[in-house]
Amino acid sequence: MKIAVASGKGGTGKTFVATNLFNVLSRRGEDVTLTDCDAEAPDDLIFFRAEKTNETEVDHRVPVINKDACTWCGRCSRWCNYNAIFYLQAAKVIEVIENLCHGCGACTFACNSGAITEKPVVLGTVTKFRTEGGSPVVEARMKVNEMSPVRVIKAAIKESGESGVIILDAPPGTSCPFIQTVDKADYVVLVTEPTPFGLSDLRQSVDTLREMKKEPAVIINRSDIGDRGVFEYLRKENIPLLAEIKYDPAIARTYSEGRLVTDEIPALSSLFEELVEKILDGHGTGSYKR
Amino acid sequence: MKVAITSTGQSLESKLDQRFGRCAFFVIYDTETGGVEILPNPNKDAEEGAGPASVQLVASKEVKKIVSGEFGVKIKSLLDSLKIQMVVYKEPEKTVKSVIEMLNNQKINK
């Protein structure tokens, strides 16, 4: 069962929730994997002592154009959906802009004169770790200067396998990286905060998920700040509220020191234990059988 | 010499568009003949690569100079290799016409 922990807005507590859910399941001896899908800024490993067990590079194939074989027909440039082939017929200029290339291969297919070959370009890495507790953490990390983390995220989710519970710590926002992560999830938990910003981004996330035929559940973090807008929205939209986590400086302190509240604050430990029960006992798809 | 000026509208009275790749229109002005051609920018709403695609468009018109408020990082080396001069002119209230007058008086060079 794959559980994605997501939120439209950054800084609401996705990683906080994901790492603590993972910790609770791991210390119970469950078969659980944590997958850090925030490939642009992975940070789940801050919270665990872990050793690296495996690392693979993720690449895609970009075109290399042989100008001697090129007939300057321009088909490759026209077929490219991402404006990655710069082409000027009159001046006989043709350049691949590698940063814009999605590695789809359309240009190679379009070329009738065999002028295009492909070379691999590394986009990032997927690294597998084992925590002291014995559970795996898979980290997606894209290379600086690459444009899209999507392929790296996909590879990390694949590397996480299919066994037991897999917690996907999703990237912020509601664009491609988010969609790629939640697409693979059996159940989506959205973490939000009760502020106008939180509500606006929650709405976007819910709308995006519903477009994908997925019904999320919500955790409200720092639930006693802000206003009642998020609560009213959840009631109106019939979205289950899984948990409210009240603002507590002790949580912020523990988190900022890279430690887990479920190991250090008893009240939070029970809150997350309950949360795990709620999620696993069919609050989501009901497909998970222990 | 042909100069591309990014424009928010399709007349010479329109204001200068501050973005190059995603501008609304290109006004192509020929400093020798005084001729003007106005092209809608098909890359205005491109998901990605609006800059290079717009360079491709204006370069195919044999433009040697571009006047706009801002140029993206992806196109600077392209413009260099094509020997097309970028003129950064951050004056959103100026009209295309006034830019043309400045070009005629040689007040814009760099």
Interface residues (C-beta under 8 A of the other chain):
Chain A: S77 Y82 N83 A84 F86 Y87 L88 Q89 A90 A91 V93 E95 I97 N99 L100 M147
Chain B: N43 A46 E47 E48 G49 A50 P52 A53 V55 Q56 A59 S60 E62 K74 L78 S81 L82
